[in-house]
Amino acid sequence: MPLQLLDCLIGEAHQKVVIGDGADVTRVVHLGRAVPATVKSALEGRDRSCVVPNCEVSVGLEIDHWQIPFARGGPTELSNLCRLCRMHHRMKTYDGYRLLGGPGKWEWLPPE
């Protein structure tokens, strides 16, 4: 089973897969939405408040896979993550709003 498919099936669970070849470990994969500590620190430093223009919420921010959604195999890496306030995260996830541009050039677009 491809690791991305397995990751989508596991969802919020945190699992570790250790792949070996006899006595040698050939690969270790952590599955789930867990953001590595180094990526989370970089994200918090870059996105100190909700990235939606003119939103100044800086407490209780949620992490969003803004370019490629997690459900479609979006990577949990800095280039695909941003921090949104709860309201904007829900609007993007459920109401069809879109986030474009990227760090320093964010654009918030209504549903088409």
VMD Tcl script that builds the backbone (N, CA, C; Angstrom):
set m [mol new atoms 336]
animate dup $m
set s [atomselect $m all]
$s set {name element resname resid chain x y z} {
  {N N MET 1 A 0.860 -1.181 0.000}
  {CA C MET 1 A 0.000 0.000 0.000}
  {C C MET 1 A 0.902 1.239 0.000}
  {N N PRO 2 A 0.680 2.209 -0.898}
  {CA C PRO 2 A 1.494 3.430 -0.917}
  {C C PRO 2 A 1.381 4.165 0.417}
  {N N LEU 3 A 2.495 4.763 0.861}
  {CA C LEU 3 A 2.512 5.438 2.158}
  {C C LEU 3 A 1.534 6.603 2.219}
  {N N GLN 4 A 1.333 7.346 1.109}
  {CA C GLN 4 A 0.386 8.461 1.134}
  {C C GLN 4 A -1.029 7.971 1.381}
  {N N LEU 5 A -1.404 6.859 0.771}
  {CA C LEU 5 A -2.735 6.304 0.982}
  {C C LEU 5 A -2.884 5.845 2.421}
  {N N LEU 6 A -1.877 5.179 2.940}
  {CA C LEU 6 A -1.900 4.739 4.329}
  {C C LEU 6 A -2.013 5.932 5.256}
  {N N ASP 7 A -1.282 7.004 4.962}
  {CA C ASP 7 A -1.323 8.219 5.763}
  {C C ASP 7 A -2.727 8.823 5.766}
  {N N CYS 8 A -3.396 8.853 4.623}
  {CA C CYS 8 A -4.757 9.391 4.552}
  {C C CYS 8 A -5.736 8.530 5.333}
  {N N LEU 9 A -5.551 7.227 5.298}
  {CA C LEU 9 A -6.434 6.335 6.033}
  {C C LEU 9 A -6.261 6.479 7.537}
  {N N ILE 10 A -5.043 6.737 7.966}
  {CA C ILE 10 A -4.765 6.860 9.395}
  {C C ILE 10 A -5.269 8.195 9.922}
  {N N GLY 11 A -5.227 9.253 9.109}
  {CA C GLY 11 A -5.757 10.557 9.498}
  {C C GLY 11 A -5.041 11.164 10.684}
  {N N GLU 12 A -5.765 11.387 11.770}
  {CA C GLU 12 A -5.225 12.054 12.940}
  {C C GLU 12 A -4.371 11.146 13.815}
  {N N ALA 13 A -4.380 9.856 13.553}
  {CA C ALA 13 A -3.597 8.935 14.373}
  {C C ALA 13 A -2.112 9.199 14.174}
  {N N HIS 14 A -1.351 8.841 15.164}
  {CA C HIS 14 A 0.101 8.980 15.068}
  {C C HIS 14 A 0.698 7.576 15.103}
  {N N GLN 15 A 1.269 7.169 14.001}
  {CA C GLN 15 A 1.825 5.835 13.875}
  {C C GLN 15 A 3.257 5.934 13.380}
  {N N LYS 16 A 4.024 4.925 13.702}
  {CA C LYS 16 A 5.395 4.852 13.235}
  {C C LYS 16 A 5.563 3.524 12.521}
  {N N VAL 17 A 6.134 3.565 11.323}
  {CA C VAL 17 A 6.396 2.354 10.563}
  {C C VAL 17 A 7.900 2.226 10.430}
  {N N VAL 18 A 8.418 1.100 10.853}
  {CA C VAL 18 A 9.848 0.820 10.731}
  {C C VAL 18 A 9.987 -0.299 9.704}
  {N N ILE 19 A 10.694 -0.005 8.630}
  {CA C ILE 19 A 10.873 -0.966 7.546}
  {C C ILE 19 A 12.284 -1.503 7.641}
  {N N GLY 20 A 12.380 -2.810 7.662}
  {CA C GLY 20 A 13.697 -3.412 7.824}
  {C C GLY 20 A 14.003 -4.441 6.768}
  {N N ASP 21 A 15.255 -4.769 6.700}
  {CA C ASP 21 A 15.748 -5.805 5.801}
  {C C ASP 21 A 16.670 -6.680 6.638}
  {N N GLY 22 A 16.088 -7.674 7.254}
  {CA C GLY 22 A 16.883 -8.502 8.164}
  {C C GLY 22 A 17.183 -7.712 9.424}
  {N N ALA 23 A 18.457 -7.528 9.738}
  {CA C ALA 23 A 18.855 -6.800 10.945}
  {C C ALA 23 A 18.979 -5.306 10.708}
  {N N ASP 24 A 18.943 -4.853 9.458}
  {CA C ASP 24 A 19.114 -3.432 9.140}
  {C C ASP 24 A 17.771 -2.722 9.014}
  {N N VAL 25 A 17.683 -1.529 9.591}
  {CA C VAL 25 A 16.510 -0.681 9.402}
  {C C VAL 25 A 16.770 0.141 8.148}
  {N N THR 26 A 15.876 0.037 7.166}
  {CA C THR 26 A 16.090 0.737 5.901}
  {C C THR 26 A 15.302 2.034 5.800}
  {N N ARG 27 A 14.226 2.142 6.623}
  {CA C ARG 27 A 13.427 3.363 6.554}
  {C C ARG 27 A 12.528 3.452 7.779}
  {N N VAL 28 A 12.348 4.672 8.283}
  {CA C VAL 28 A 11.415 4.926 9.365}
  {C C VAL 28 A 10.484 6.028 8.888}
  {N N VAL 29 A 9.172 5.781 8.984}
  {CA C VAL 29 A 8.187 6.740 8.523}
  {C C VAL 29 A 7.198 6.994 9.654}
  {N N HIS 30 A 6.979 8.271 9.957}
  {CA C HIS 30 A 5.961 8.646 10.927}
  {C C HIS 30 A 4.739 9.065 10.137}
  {N N LEU 31 A 3.617 8.425 10.406}
  {CA C LEU 31 A 2.395 8.674 9.654}
  {C C LEU 31 A 1.418 9.488 10.480}
  {N N GLY 32 A 0.630 10.283 9.821}
  {CA C GLY 32 A -0.354 11.124 10.487}
  {C C GLY 32 A -0.052 12.582 10.209}
  {N N ARG 33 A -0.810 13.456 10.844}
  {CA C ARG 33 A -0.678 14.882 10.576}
  {C C ARG 33 A 0.335 15.581 11.460}
  {N N ALA 34 A 1.045 14.849 12.258}
  {CA C ALA 34 A 2.002 15.470 13.173}
  {C C ALA 34 A 2.992 16.333 12.391}
  {N N VAL 35 A 3.156 17.565 12.841}
  {CA C VAL 35 A 4.107 18.485 12.214}
  {C C VAL 35 A 5.429 18.355 12.961}
  {N N PRO 36 A 6.525 18.045 12.254}
  {CA C PRO 36 A 7.820 17.939 12.929}
  {C C PRO 36 A 8.143 19.230 13.692}
  {N N ALA 37 A 8.793 19.104 14.829}
  {CA C ALA 37 A 9.083 20.249 15.702}
  {C C ALA 37 A 9.816 21.364 14.968}
  {N N THR 38 A 10.765 21.029 14.117}
  {CA C THR 38 A 11.518 22.073 13.408}
  {C C THR 38 A 10.619 22.837 12.437}
  {N N VAL 39 A 9.718 22.111 11.770}
  {CA C VAL 39 A 8.785 22.754 10.832}
  {C C VAL 39 A 7.799 23.628 11.605}
  {N N LYS 40 A 7.306 23.127 12.730}
  {CA C LYS 40 A 6.367 23.901 13.538}
  {C C LYS 40 A 7.010 25.186 14.046}
  {N N SER 41 A 8.261 25.109 14.482}
  {CA C SER 41 A 8.968 26.312 14.955}
  {C C SER 41 A 9.134 27.329 13.833}
  {N N ALA 42 A 9.507 26.856 12.651}
  {CA C ALA 42 A 9.662 27.758 11.504}
  {C C ALA 42 A 8.323 28.386 11.134}
  {N N LEU 43 A 7.256 27.592 11.157}
  {CA C LEU 43 A 5.919 28.074 10.831}
  {C C LEU 43 A 5.453 29.134 11.827}
  {N N GLU 44 A 5.683 28.893 13.108}
  {CA C GLU 44 A 5.302 29.859 14.138}
  {C C GLU 44 A 6.101 31.157 14.006}
  {N N GLY 45 A 7.357 31.046 13.605}
  {CA C GLY 45 A 8.175 32.240 13.393}
  {C C GLY 45 A 7.741 33.028 12.171}
  {N N ARG 46 A 7.334 32.333 11.131}
  {CA C ARG 46 A 6.929 32.982 9.889}
  {C C ARG 46 A 5.508 33.538 9.973}
  {N N ASP 47 A 4.573 32.750 10.479}
  {CA C ASP 47 A 3.158 33.142 10.530}
  {C C ASP 47 A 2.780 33.443 11.980}
  {N N ARG 48 A 3.107 34.641 12.434}
  {CA C ARG 48 A 2.847 35.007 13.829}
  {C C ARG 48 A 1.374 35.302 14.096}
  {N N SER 49 A 0.622 35.565 13.036}
  {CA C SER 49 A -0.826 35.752 13.144}
  {C C SER 49 A -1.460 35.077 11.935}
  {N N CYS 50 A -2.784 35.015 11.935}
  {CA C CYS 50 A -3.513 34.424 10.812}
  {C C CYS 50 A -3.025 35.078 9.518}
  {N N VAL 51 A -2.751 34.270 8.496}
  {CA C VAL 51 A -2.173 34.807 7.261}
  {C C VAL 51 A -3.184 35.513 6.363}
  {N N VAL 52 A -4.478 35.418 6.667}
  {CA C VAL 52 A -5.481 36.106 5.855}
  {C C VAL 52 A -5.274 37.615 6.008}
  {N N PRO 53 A -5.136 38.333 4.898}
  {CA C PRO 53 A -4.909 39.774 4.977}
  {C C PRO 53 A -5.917 40.476 5.880}
  {N N ASN 54 A -5.409 41.354 6.719}
  {CA C ASN 54 A -6.173 42.172 7.663}
  {C C ASN 54 A -6.735 41.404 8.849}
  {N N CYS 55 A -6.433 40.143 8.990}
  {CA C CYS 55 A -6.831 39.390 10.181}
  {C C CYS 55 A -5.646 39.445 11.141}
  {N N GLU 56 A -5.890 39.900 12.333}
  {CA C GLU 56 A -4.802 40.058 13.286}
  {C C GLU 56 A -4.846 39.050 14.430}
  {N N VAL 57 A -5.656 38.003 14.293}
  {CA C VAL 57 A -5.735 36.986 15.338}
  {C C VAL 57 A -4.383 36.292 15.452}
  {N N SER 58 A -3.872 36.220 16.678}
  {CA C SER 58 A -2.567 35.592 16.877}
  {C C SER 58 A -2.583 34.511 17.960}
  {N N VAL 59 A -3.754 34.211 18.493}
  {CA C VAL 59 A -3.882 33.203 19.544}
  {C C VAL 59 A -4.764 32.064 19.037}
  {N N GLY 60 A -4.389 30.851 19.362}
  {CA C GLY 60 A -5.195 29.700 18.978}
  {C C GLY 60 A -5.192 29.400 17.495}
  {N N LEU 61 A -4.108 29.725 16.813}
  {CA C LEU 61 A -4.050 29.503 15.363}
  {C C LEU 61 A -3.983 28.017 15.031}
  {N N GLU 62 A -4.575 27.662 13.907}
  {CA C GLU 62 A -4.587 26.284 13.434}
  {C C GLU 62 A -3.685 26.163 12.214}
  {N N ILE 63 A -3.117 25.007 12.038}
  {CA C ILE 63 A -2.219 24.760 10.908}
  {C C ILE 63 A -3.023 24.195 9.749}
  {N N ASP 64 A -2.821 24.765 8.565}
  {CA C ASP 64 A -3.554 24.358 7.367}
  {C C ASP 64 A -2.587 23.961 6.264}
  {N N HIS 65 A -2.932 22.905 5.539}
  {CA C HIS 65 A -2.215 22.518 4.319}
  {C C HIS 65 A -2.813 23.380 3.207}
  {N N TRP 66 A -2.219 24.518 2.924}
  {CA C TRP 66 A -2.878 25.534 2.101}
  {C C TRP 66 A -2.805 25.298 0.593}
  {N N GLN 67 A -1.770 24.666 0.083}
  {CA C GLN 67 A -1.680 24.458 -1.370}
  {C C GLN 67 A -2.305 23.132 -1.789}
  {N N ILE 68 A -1.846 22.072 -1.175}
  {CA C ILE 68 A -2.361 20.736 -1.467}
  {C C ILE 68 A -2.947 20.206 -0.158}
  {N N PRO 69 A -4.262 20.002 -0.106}
  {CA C PRO 69 A -4.881 19.520 1.135}
  {C C PRO 69 A -4.291 18.186 1.597}
  {N N PHE 70 A -4.271 18.005 2.890}
  {CA C PHE 70 A -3.773 16.769 3.479}
  {C C PHE 70 A -4.513 15.561 2.905}
  {N N ALA 71 A -5.816 15.686 2.732}
  {CA C ALA 71 A -6.635 14.581 2.227}
  {C C ALA 71 A -6.260 14.174 0.803}
  {N N ARG 72 A -5.610 15.069 0.059}
  {CA C ARG 72 A -5.166 14.748 -1.310}
  {C C ARG 72 A -3.679 14.460 -1.353}
  {N N GLY 73 A -3.110 14.125 -0.196}
  {CA C GLY 73 A -1.695 13.758 -0.145}
  {C C GLY 73 A -0.755 14.924 0.028}
  {N N GLY 74 A -1.289 16.090 0.424}
  {CA C GLY 74 A -0.446 17.270 0.619}
  {C C GLY 74 A 0.623 17.029 1.670}
  {N N PRO 75 A 1.847 17.424 1.367}
  {CA C PRO 75 A 2.938 17.177 2.307}
  {C C PRO 75 A 2.850 18.085 3.538}
  {N N THR 76 A 3.262 17.542 4.660}
  {CA C THR 76 A 3.319 18.316 5.893}
  {C C THR 76 A 4.724 18.906 5.981}
  {N N GLU 77 A 4.938 19.932 5.153}
  {CA C GLU 77 A 6.229 20.627 5.127}
  {C C GLU 77 A 5.956 22.119 5.025}
  {N N LEU 78 A 6.923 22.915 5.412}
  {CA C LEU 78 A 6.744 24.359 5.541}
  {C C LEU 78 A 6.129 25.002 4.302}
  {N N SER 79 A 6.556 24.608 3.125}
  {CA C SER 79 A 6.054 25.242 1.894}
  {C C SER 79 A 4.566 25.002 1.661}
  {N N ASN 80 A 3.983 24.007 2.315}
  {CA C ASN 80 A 2.572 23.685 2.116}
  {C C ASN 80 A 1.725 24.015 3.345}
  {N N LEU 81 A 2.320 24.636 4.343}
  {CA C LEU 81 A 1.609 24.926 5.586}
  {C C LEU 81 A 1.491 26.420 5.832}
  {N N CYS 82 A 0.435 26.795 6.532}
  {CA C CYS 82 A 0.281 28.161 7.012}
  {C C CYS 82 A -0.552 28.094 8.284}
  {N N ARG 83 A -0.624 29.218 8.991}
  {CA C ARG 83 A -1.433 29.264 10.209}
  {C C ARG 83 A -2.620 30.191 9.981}
  {N N LEU 84 A -3.793 29.690 10.320}
  {CA C LEU 84 A -5.048 30.429 10.158}
  {C C LEU 84 A -5.786 30.458 11.491}
  {N N CYS 85 A -6.556 31.521 11.700}
  {CA C CYS 85 A -7.439 31.536 12.859}
  {C C CYS 85 A -8.530 30.496 12.611}
  {N N ARG 86 A -9.215 30.104 13.660}
  {CA C ARG 86 A -10.236 29.059 13.541}
  {C C ARG 86 A -11.306 29.419 12.506}
  {N N MET 87 A -11.771 30.681 12.506}
  {CA C MET 87 A -12.823 31.085 11.573}
  {C C MET 87 A -12.370 30.951 10.121}
  {N N HIS 88 A -11.185 31.475 9.792}
  {CA C HIS 88 A -10.706 31.405 8.408}
  {C C HIS 88 A -10.381 29.967 8.005}
  {N N HIS 89 A -9.893 29.170 8.945}
  {CA C HIS 89 A -9.599 27.776 8.630}
  {C C HIS 89 A -10.886 27.046 8.253}
  {N N ARG 90 A -11.954 27.275 8.995}
  {CA C ARG 90 A -13.241 26.637 8.678}
  {C C ARG 90 A -13.802 27.152 7.354}
  {N N MET 91 A -13.672 28.450 7.102}
  {CA C MET 91 A -14.173 29.014 5.841}
  {C C MET 91 A -13.451 28.384 4.652}
  {N N LYS 92 A -12.147 28.190 4.784}
  {CA C LYS 92 A -11.361 27.590 3.707}
  {C C LYS 92 A -11.704 26.112 3.552}
  {N N THR 93 A -11.825 25.414 4.651}
  {CA C THR 93 A -12.066 23.973 4.614}
  {C C THR 93 A -13.477 23.616 4.161}
  {N N TYR 94 A -14.480 24.363 4.635}
  {CA C TYR 94 A -15.868 23.954 4.407}
  {C C TYR 94 A -16.684 24.862 3.490}
  {N N ASP 95 A -16.265 26.109 3.314}
  {CA C ASP 95 A -17.096 27.063 2.579}
  {C C ASP 95 A -16.546 27.457 1.212}
  {N N GLY 96 A -15.420 26.890 0.812}
  {CA C GLY 96 A -14.906 27.150 -0.526}
  {C C GLY 96 A -14.012 28.375 -0.679}
  {N N TYR 97 A -13.658 29.033 0.420}
  {CA C TYR 97 A -12.722 30.151 0.316}
  {C C TYR 97 A -11.351 29.601 -0.047}
  {N N ARG 98 A -10.544 30.415 -0.710}
  {CA C ARG 98 A -9.223 29.971 -1.158}
  {C C ARG 98 A -8.149 30.929 -0.681}
  {N N LEU 99 A -6.999 30.359 -0.438}
  {CA C LEU 99 A -5.826 31.120 -0.021}
  {C C LEU 99 A -4.782 30.951 -1.114}
  {N N LEU 100 A -4.314 32.051 -1.663}
  {CA C LEU 100 A -3.319 32.017 -2.734}
  {C C LEU 100 A -2.147 32.924 -2.377}
  {N N GLY 101 A -1.121 32.877 -3.184}
  {CA C GLY 101 A -0.004 33.807 -3.075}
  {C C GLY 101 A 1.202 33.289 -2.338}
  {N N GLY 102 A 1.043 32.910 -1.092}
  {CA C GLY 102 A 2.169 32.438 -0.297}
  {C C GLY 102 A 2.678 33.494 0.666}
  {N N PRO 103 A 3.646 33.130 1.477}
  {CA C PRO 103 A 4.167 34.032 2.516}
  {C C PRO 103 A 4.537 35.416 1.967}
  {N N GLY 104 A 4.006 36.436 2.636}
  {CA C GLY 104 A 4.275 37.813 2.232}
  {C C GLY 104 A 3.420 38.309 1.076}
  {N N LYS 105 A 2.669 37.404 0.425}
  {CA C LYS 105 A 1.842 37.759 -0.736}
  {C C LYS 105 A 0.462 37.125 -0.638}
  {N N TRP 106 A -0.026 36.883 0.566}
  {CA C TRP 106 A -1.276 36.155 0.740}
  {C C TRP 106 A -2.460 36.873 0.102}
  {N N GLU 107 A -3.328 36.095 -0.521}
  {CA C GLU 107 A -4.591 36.583 -1.074}
  {C C GLU 107 A -5.703 35.677 -0.557}
  {N N TRP 108 A -6.813 36.268 -0.110}
  {CA C TRP 108 A -7.969 35.518 0.393}
  {C C TRP 108 A -9.109 35.716 -0.598}
  {N N LEU 109 A -9.521 34.643 -1.236}
  {CA C LEU 109 A -10.523 34.727 -2.291}
  {C C LEU 109 A -11.805 34.019 -1.886}
  {N N PRO 110 A -12.958 34.610 -2.206}
  {CA C PRO 110 A -14.243 33.979 -1.878}
  {C C PRO 110 A -14.500 32.803 -2.805}
  {N N PRO 111 A -15.515 31.985 -2.470}
  {CA C PRO 111 A -15.852 30.837 -3.330}
  {C C PRO 111 A -16.184 31.302 -4.748}
  {N N GLU 112 A -15.900 30.460 -5.701}
  {CA C GLU 112 A -16.185 30.783 -7.109}
  {C C GLU 112 A -17.648 30.620 -7.411}
}
mol reanalyze $m
mol bondsrecalc $m
mol representation Tube
mol addrep $m
